[in-house]
């Protein structure tokens, strides 16, 4: 017990303990803040992956529209409700 008390009352032990306590809980870059930032970083990385796949899909769709007239006609009919002369268009909303 006396030896433990001697170690705990050592000025280097106290300084190290206070330093660790300060950096874990009270510092600007404490452990909790670092965990939150890591979570946010992972979320942003997932968002970047999603947006890159969307960009690739949109580029493929754009190339199809520019090169394939059937796709262009299909796109115009679906999104702009265009029709040929003498056709009727029925819009069904869900």
FILUM-580405 format. One record per residue (C-alpha): residue number from 0; x, y, z. Coordinates in Angstrom, 1 decimal. Each point is the difference from the previous one (the first is absolute). Layout:
  resi    east   north      up
   NUM       X       Y       Z
...
***
This chain:
  resi    east   north      up
     0     0.0     0.0     0.0
     1     2.8     2.3     0.9
     2     1.7    -0.7    -3.4
     3    -3.2     0.7    -1.9
     4    -0.5     3.3     1.8
     5     3.6     0.9    -0.8
     6    -0.6    -0.7    -3.7
     7    -3.3     2.0    -0.1
     8     1.5     3.0     1.8
     9     3.0     0.1    -2.5
    10     0.0     3.3    -1.9
    11     0.7    -1.7    -3.4
    12    -2.9    -2.4     0.5
    13    -2.3     2.9     0.9
    14     1.1     2.0    -3.0
    15    -0.5    -2.9    -2.3
    16    -3.4    -0.8     1.4
    17    -1.1     3.6    -0.3
    18     1.3     0.2    -3.6
    19    -1.8    -3.2    -1.0
    20    -3.2     1.2     1.7
    21     0.2     3.4    -1.7
    22     0.6    -1.5    -3.5
    23    -2.7    -2.6     0.3
    24    -2.8     2.2     1.4
    25     0.7     3.7    -0.1
    26     2.2     0.7    -3.0
    27    -1.4     1.5    -3.3
    28     0.9    -3.3    -1.7
    29    -1.3    -2.3     2.7
    30    -0.8    -3.7    -0.5
    31    -3.8     0.6    -0.4
    32     0.5     2.7    -2.6
    33     2.4    -2.2    -1.9
    34    -2.6    -2.8    -0.1
    35    -2.7     2.4    -1.3
    36     2.3     1.3    -2.7
    37     1.0    -3.5    -1.0
    38    -3.7    -0.9    -0.3
    39    -0.6     3.1    -2.1
    40     2.9    -0.8    -2.2
    41    -1.3    -3.5    -0.7
    42    -3.4     1.5    -0.8
    43     1.6     2.5    -2.5
    44     2.0    -2.9    -1.6
    45    -3.2    -2.0    -0.5
    46    -1.7     3.0    -1.5
    47     3.0     0.5    -2.4
    48    -0.3    -3.6    -1.1
    49    -3.7     0.3    -0.6
    50     0.4     3.2    -2.0
    51     2.8    -1.5    -2.1
    52    -2.3    -2.9    -1.0
    53    -2.8     2.4    -0.8
    54     2.4     2.0    -2.2
    55     1.0    -3.1    -1.8
    56    -3.6    -1.1    -0.5
    57    -1.0     3.5    -1.3
    58     3.0     0.1    -2.4
    59    -1.1    -3.4    -1.4
    60    -3.6     1.2    -0.3
    61     1.2     3.2    -1.7
    62     2.1    -1.9    -2.5
    63    -2.9    -2.3    -0.8
    64    -2.2     3.1    -0.6
    65     2.5     1.5    -2.3
    66     0.7    -3.1    -2.0
    67    -3.2    -2.0     0.0
    68    -3.1     1.7    -1.5
    69    -2.3    -2.6     1.5
    70     1.2     0.8     3.5
    71    -0.4     3.7    -0.8
    72    -3.6    -0.6    -1.0
    73    -0.7    -2.1     3.0
    74     1.5     2.7     2.3
    75    -2.1     2.7    -1.6
    76    -3.2    -2.0     0.2
    77     0.5    -1.0     3.7
    78     1.3     3.4     1.3
    79    -1.6     2.6    -2.2
    80    -3.1    -1.9    -1.0
    81     0.6     0.5    -3.7
    82    -2.0    -2.0    -2.5
    83    -0.3    -0.6    -3.7
    84    -2.8     1.5    -2.0
    85    -3.2    -1.8     0.6
    86     1.0    -1.7     3.2
    87    -1.6     0.4     3.3
    88     2.0     0.2     3.3
    89    -1.5    -1.2     3.2
    90     1.8     1.0     3.2
    91    -0.5    -2.3     3.0
    92     1.1     1.5     3.2
    93     0.6    -2.2     3.1
***
